[in-house]
């Protein structure tokens, strides 16, 4: 299989991790660059993964009475001015529309960097009474935020995401739903993406602009660098007061709603690559793989019975799985190498030797192993193996994460841990300036407050604190 030209061009992770990532993205045909910095074409292989992510999340949202809608792309700039913290948080990243044709607008628009403002204006027109609450909506869209340094899927000026927005009559329900969505994200990353995450709350200086609290899930890549992979924000009543979202409560008094928002973006594709892929290509969890099973023939042009069997298998299995049928004249080594690069979990090889014994050869992407399987046992074998692949991929990632996490008790230990490309867990009760000091020394920063059930001594202030905090470099 190593004679495949595309495969030979993948730089090993141990040689250059950044180039390895770029090679995987290129050879797996996930995207194409465009003439606009930070914007790219999501190629069919990547978009199929994103569609599978979307489909699974939509099922989970629907069970929570979250309903999809679609908001406009443009926001009047004057609307941003109503919420000071929000505009200050996004001002450097805004794409602004100042002209229509050659006519200058009296008041510019911005291309949405997020849609809190749009949802606020929508909510205030549809809510009247406490009987209308809660209202839970979600949209799938692209947003734009100017980035100085861009990287496919990890940091783009234009990216796709889901953003969930909900309003409630009281703080308790809003806060509980904020945490419930964070837990949903954690579960989704484990069960469907096979990615273990670190879950916690952001420090006050890392919160979403305008939020009371920001919760996060952080995935740790193979190089020990963190990737913020999903966030859920309790927004309190700040946006409601700024945009006038009022309702009549049970006492017939006007009150402001309590609000939350949350989102997962196409950064999840970057996480899939950097957590699971190897030097051969993508390794995709079966739940979101565009093709779960690829059926490949060997010399079918010389044996029509092989072609008949391959077609029969495809027609049978495609009722249950996402399948691909490759009956081309390419060598089986080339076909398997293509499947390896694309991360296809299982390849079924239909060849004469096995056919004569009513068998097929099974290639497992995660283990890189071949197994002969009797045709009469194939259905059960595939069902069991796909579950085993999921569990194996997750366990490999979980074992790596456990090895990457290091408890430290001093600034010196933190420095050494980060220098070793690992993630530090430290008690920290410092301020933003202390975080900046650590970042200047290590290029690492606070990712989240991971645990508050223990107590220890802060590595900076020497005060007793219950804030066990994750420090890591970040994409």
C-alpha positions in Angstrom: 0.0 0.0 0.0 2.9 2.3 0.5 3.5 2.6 -3.2 0.5 5.0 -3.4 1.9 8.4 -4.5 -0.5 10.5 -2.5 0.2 8.4 0.6 4.0 8.8 0.3 3.6 12.6 0.4 2.1 12.6 4.0 4.7 14.0 6.3 5.1 11.9 9.5 3.8 13.5 12.6 7.1 12.9 14.3 8.9 15.0 11.6 6.6 18.0 11.3 3.2 17.9 13.0 1.9 21.1 11.3 2.9 19.8 7.9 1.4 16.4 8.7 -2.0 18.1 9.4 -1.8 20.1 6.1 -1.0 16.9 4.2 -3.9 15.1 5.7 -6.3 17.9 4.8 -5.0 18.0 1.3 -4.7 14.3 0.5 -8.1 13.4 2.1 -9.5 16.0 -0.2 -11.3 17.9 2.6 -11.0 21.5 1.3 -9.7 23.9 -1.3 -8.3 27.3 -0.7 -10.0 30.4 -2.3 -8.8 33.9 -3.2 -10.3 35.2 0.1 -8.0 34.8 3.1 -9.6 32.6 5.7 -12.4 31.3 3.5 -12.3 27.9 1.8 -14.3 25.4 -0.1 -15.6 22.6 2.1 -15.1 19.7 -0.3 -17.6 16.8 -0.4 -15.6 14.6 2.0 -15.5 17.3 4.6 -19.1 18.4 4.0 -20.4 14.8 4.4 -18.7 14.6 7.8 -20.3 17.9 8.8 -23.7 16.8 7.5 -23.5 13.7 9.7 -22.5 15.8 12.7 -25.5 18.1 11.9 -27.9 15.2 11.6 -26.9 13.7 14.9 -27.0 17.0 16.8 -30.4 17.8 15.3 -31.8 14.6 16.7 -30.5 15.5 20.2 -31.7 19.0 20.0 -35.2 18.0 18.9 -35.5 15.8 22.0 -35.0 19.0 24.1 -37.7 20.9 22.1 -35.1 23.0 20.3 -36.4 24.0 16.8 -34.4 25.1 13.9 -34.8 28.4 12.0 -32.7 30.7 9.8 -31.6 34.3 10.6 -30.4 37.0 8.2 -26.7 37.4 7.4 -26.5 41.1 7.9 -26.9 43.1 11.2 -27.2 46.9 11.3 -24.1 48.3 13.0 -26.3 50.5 15.2 -27.7 47.3 16.8 -24.2 46.3 17.9 -23.8 49.7 19.7 -26.6 48.7 22.1 -24.4 46.2 24.0 -21.0 47.7 24.9 -19.2 44.5 26.0 -20.4 42.7 22.9 -19.2 45.3 20.4 -15.9 45.6 22.2 -15.4 41.9 22.1 -16.0 41.6 18.4 -15.0 45.0 16.9 -11.6 43.9 15.6 -13.1 40.9 13.8 -16.1 42.5 12.1 -16.6 42.5 8.4 -18.5 45.7 7.6 -20.7 46.5 4.6 -20.4 50.2 3.8 -21.6 50.3 0.2 -24.3 48.9 -2.1 -22.8 49.1 -5.5 -21.1 52.5 -5.6 -23.6 54.1 -3.1 -22.3 54.6 0.4 -24.7 53.5 3.1 -25.8 56.1 5.7 -25.5 53.4 8.3 -23.3 50.3 7.7 -24.1 46.6 8.2 -21.9 43.9 9.6 -21.8 40.3 8.5 -22.8 38.3 11.5 -19.9 37.2 13.7 -22.6 35.5 15.9 -26.3 36.0 16.1 -27.2 37.1 19.6 -28.4 40.4 18.3 -30.5 38.9 15.6 -32.1 36.4 18.0 -32.7 39.2 20.6 -34.7 41.2 18.0 -36.6 38.1 17.0 -37.4 37.0 20.6 -38.7 40.4 21.6 -41.3 40.3 18.8 -42.7 36.8 19.6 -42.7 36.7 23.4 -45.5 38.3 25.4 -46.3 36.2 28.4 -44.7 33.7 30.7 -46.8 31.1 28.9 -44.7 31.7 25.8 -41.5 30.6 27.6 -39.2 28.9 27.3 -38.3 29.4 23.7 -35.4 27.3 22.3 -34.1 27.8 18.7 -31.1 26.8 16.7 -29.7 27.7 13.4 -27.0 26.2 11.1 -25.2 28.9 9.2 -21.8 30.4 8.4 -20.4 33.4 10.3 -17.4 35.7 9.6 -14.7 36.9 12.0 -11.5 38.3 10.6 -8.5 36.2 11.6 -4.9 37.3 11.2 -3.6 33.8 11.1 -5.8 31.2 9.4 -5.6 27.4 9.3 -8.1 25.0 7.6 -10.9 24.0 10.0 -9.0 25.3 13.1 -9.1 29.0 12.5 -11.0 30.4 9.6 -12.4 33.9 8.9 -15.5 32.2 7.7 -16.7 29.0 9.3 -19.9 27.0 9.7 -21.6 26.2 13.0 -24.8 25.7 14.9 -25.8 28.3 17.3 -28.5 27.6 19.8 -30.3 30.4 21.5 -32.9 30.1 24.2 -34.8 32.4 26.6 -36.4 31.6 30.0 -38.6 33.2 32.6 -36.0 32.6 35.4 -32.3 32.3 36.1 -32.5 28.8 37.4 -33.9 27.3 34.2 -31.6 29.3 32.0 -28.5 28.2 33.9 -29.6 24.6 34.0 -30.2 24.5 30.3 -26.8 26.1 29.7 -25.1 23.3 31.6 -27.4 20.7 30.0 -26.3 21.7 26.5 -22.6 21.6 27.6 -23.2 18.0 28.9 -24.9 17.2 25.5 -21.8 18.5 23.7 -19.5 16.4 25.9 -21.7 13.3 25.3 -21.8 14.0 21.5 -18.0 14.3 21.3 -17.6 11.0 23.2 -20.3 8.9 21.5 -20.1 10.2 17.9 -16.7 11.7 17.5 -14.9 9.4 19.9 -13.1 12.4 21.4 -12.7 12.8 25.2 -12.8 16.4 26.3 -12.0 18.5 29.4 -15.1 20.2 30.5 -15.2 23.3 32.7 -16.0 27.0 33.0 -13.9 29.8 31.4 -12.2 32.5 33.6 -13.9 35.9 33.7 -11.4 37.3 31.1 -12.0 34.4 28.7 -15.8 34.6 28.8 -17.9 35.3 25.7 -18.4 39.0 25.2 -21.6 39.9 27.2 -21.9 36.6 29.1 -22.3 36.0 32.8 -20.7 32.6 32.5 -19.1 30.6 29.6 -18.7 26.9 29.8 -16.4 25.0 27.4 -15.3 21.6 26.3 -11.6 21.5 25.3 -10.2 18.7 23.2 -6.5 18.0 23.4 -4.7 17.2 20.1 -2.0 14.6 19.7 0.7 17.4 20.0 -0.6 18.4 23.4 -2.3 21.6 22.2 -5.9 22.4 23.2 -8.7 23.1 20.8 -11.8 24.9 22.2 -14.5 22.6 20.7 -17.8 23.8 22.0 -19.1 26.5 24.3 -22.3 27.2 26.2 -23.0 30.7 27.6 -25.3 31.9 30.3 -26.1 35.4 29.2 -28.2 36.6 32.2 -30.4 39.6 31.4 -27.8 41.8 29.8 -28.9 41.3 26.2 -32.5 41.2 27.3 -32.2 44.7 28.9 -30.1 46.1 26.0 -32.6 44.9 23.4 -35.9 45.1 25.4 -36.9 41.4 25.6 -39.7 41.6 28.1 -42.6 39.4 29.0 -45.5 39.5 31.4 -44.8 37.3 34.4 -47.3 35.4 36.7 -47.8 38.6 38.8 -48.9 40.5 35.6 -45.6 42.5 35.8 -43.2 43.1 33.0 -39.9 41.4 33.4 -36.8 40.7 31.4 -36.1 37.2 30.1 -33.0 35.1 31.1 -31.0 34.0 28.1 -28.3 31.5 26.9 -26.5 30.6 23.7 -24.3 27.7 22.7 -22.4 26.4 19.6 -20.2 23.8 18.0 -18.4 24.7 14.7 -16.5 23.1 11.9 -13.6 23.2 14.3 -14.9 19.7 15.1 -13.4 18.5 11.8 -10.0 19.8 12.8 -10.4 18.0 16.1 -11.2 14.7 14.4 -8.1 15.0 12.3 -5.7 16.0 15.1 -7.0 13.5 17.6 -7.5 10.4 15.5 -5.6 10.6 12.2 -2.2 8.8 11.7 0.6 8.9 9.2 -1.6 6.9 6.7 -4.5 9.4 6.7 -7.8 10.0 8.4 -9.2 7.6 11.1 -12.9 8.3 11.3 -15.4 7.1 13.9 -18.1 5.0 12.1 -21.0 7.3 13.3 -19.8 10.3 11.2 -17.7 8.7 8.5 -19.0 9.6 5.0 -18.4 6.0 3.9 -18.6 3.4 6.7 -17.9 0.3 4.5 -16.1 0.3 1.1 -16.6 -2.8 -1.0 -13.6 -3.4 -3.3 -13.1 -6.0 -6.0 -9.9 -7.6 -7.1 -9.7 -8.5 -10.8 -13.5 -8.5 -11.2 -13.0 -7.9 -14.9 -11.7 -11.4 -15.2 -14.3 -13.0 -13.0 -17.9 -11.9 -13.4 -18.9 -13.8 -10.3 -16.8 -11.4 -8.2 -18.7 -8.5 -9.6 -22.0 -10.1 -8.9 -21.1 -10.8 -5.3 -19.8 -7.2 -4.9 -23.0 -5.8 -6.2 -25.1 -8.1 -4.1 -23.1 -7.1 -1.0 -23.5 -3.4 -1.8 -27.3 -3.7 -2.4 -27.6 -5.6 0.9 -25.4 -3.5 3.1 -26.3 -0.1 1.8 -29.7 -0.6 3.4 -28.0 -0.4 6.8 -24.7 1.4 6.3 -23.2 4.2 4.2 -21.4 2.1 1.6 -19.2 2.6 -1.4 -18.6 0.2 -4.3 -15.3 0.2 -6.1 -15.2 -2.2 -9.1 -12.6 -0.3 -11.0 -9.5 -1.9 -12.5 -7.2 -0.3 -9.9 -5.1 -2.6 -7.8 -6.5 -3.6 -4.4 -3.4 -2.0 -2.8 -4.3 1.4 -4.4 -8.0 1.0 -3.4 -7.1 0.2 0.3 -4.6 3.1 0.4 -7.4 5.5 -0.8 -9.7 4.1 1.8 -7.0 4.6 4.4 -6.4 8.2 3.5 -10.2 8.9 3.6 -10.6 7.1 7.0 -13.1 4.5 5.9 -13.6 2.3 8.9 -14.0 -1.0 7.1 -13.0 -2.2 3.6 -14.4 -5.5 2.2 -12.2 -7.1 -0.4 -14.0 -9.4 -2.9 -11.3 -11.6 -4.4 -11.2 -15.1 -6.1 -9.4 -17.0 -3.3 -11.9 -16.0 -0.6 -14.9 -16.2 -3.1 -14.1 -19.9 -3.7 -14.6 -20.5 0.0 -17.7 -18.3 0.4 -15.6 -15.7 2.2 -14.4 -12.1 1.9 -11.4 -10.3 3.3 -12.1 -7.5 5.8 -9.6 -4.6 6.3 -10.0 -2.6 9.5 -8.7 0.9 9.3 -8.1 1.6 13.0 -6.0 -1.6 13.6 -4.7 -1.9 10.0 -5.5 -5.6 10.1 -7.0 -8.1 7.6 -9.4 -10.8 8.6 -11.2 -13.5 6.6 -14.9 -13.7 7.2 -17.5 -16.2 6.1 -20.3 -14.7 4.1 -22.9 -16.2 6.3 -21.4 -14.5 9.4 -20.7 -11.1 7.7 -23.8 -9.2 9.0 -23.0 -10.0 12.6 -19.3 -9.5 12.1 -19.8 -6.0 10.6 -22.2 -5.0 13.4 -19.8 -6.1 16.1 -16.7 -4.7 14.5 -18.1 -1.2 13.9 -18.9 -1.0 17.6 -15.5 -2.3 18.5 -13.9 0.3 16.1 -15.8 3.1 17.9 -14.7 1.8 21.3 -11.1 1.3 20.3 -10.8 4.8 18.7 -12.2 6.4 21.8 -10.0 4.4 24.2 -6.9 5.2 22.3 -7.7 8.9 22.5 -8.7 8.6 26.2 -5.5 6.8 27.1 -3.5 9.5 25.4 -5.4 12.3 27.1 -4.7 10.6 30.5 -1.0 10.6 29.7 -1.1 14.2 28.6 -2.7 15.5 31.8 -0.1 16.4 34.5 -0.9 17.7 38.0 1.6 20.5 38.9 2.2 22.3 42.1 4.4 25.2 41.0 5.1 27.6 38.2 8.3 25.8 37.5 6.5 22.4 37.1 3.9 24.1 34.9 6.7 25.4 32.6 8.3 22.0 32.4 5.0 20.3 31.6 4.1 22.6 28.8 7.7 22.3 27.4 7.1 18.6 27.3 4.0 19.1 25.1 1.6 18.2 27.8 -1.3 19.8 29.6 -1.0 21.1 33.1 -3.6 20.9 35.9 -2.8 23.5 38.6 -4.6 25.3 41.3 -4.9 28.9 40.2 -6.6 31.9 41.8 -4.8 34.6 39.9 -6.0 37.4 37.7 -5.8 38.1 34.0 -2.3 39.7 34.4 -1.1 36.5 36.1 -2.5 34.4 33.2 -0.6 36.7 30.8 2.6 36.2 32.8 2.2 32.4 32.5 1.5 32.8 28.8 4.7 34.9 28.3 6.7 32.2 29.9 5.1 29.1 28.3 2.8 30.1 25.4 0.1 28.4 27.5 -2.9 30.0 29.1 -6.0 29.0 31.1 -8.3 26.8 29.1 -11.0 26.3 31.8 -11.6 25.8 35.5 -11.8 22.1 35.5 -12.8 21.2 39.0 -14.0 23.1 42.1 -14.5 20.2 44.5 -10.9 20.1 45.8 -8.7 22.7 47.4 -5.0 23.5 46.9 -2.5 26.3 46.9 -2.5 28.7 43.9 0.8 28.4 41.9 1.0 32.2 41.6 -0.6 33.8 44.7 0.0 31.0 47.2 -3.6 31.4 48.4 -5.8 28.4 49.1 -8.3 28.0 46.2 -10.7 25.4 44.8 -10.1 26.4 41.2 -8.2 23.4 39.6 -7.4 25.0 36.2 -6.3 23.6 32.9 -3.3 25.3 31.3 -2.3 24.4 27.7 -1.2 25.9 24.5 -4.2 26.4 22.2 -5.1 26.5 18.5 
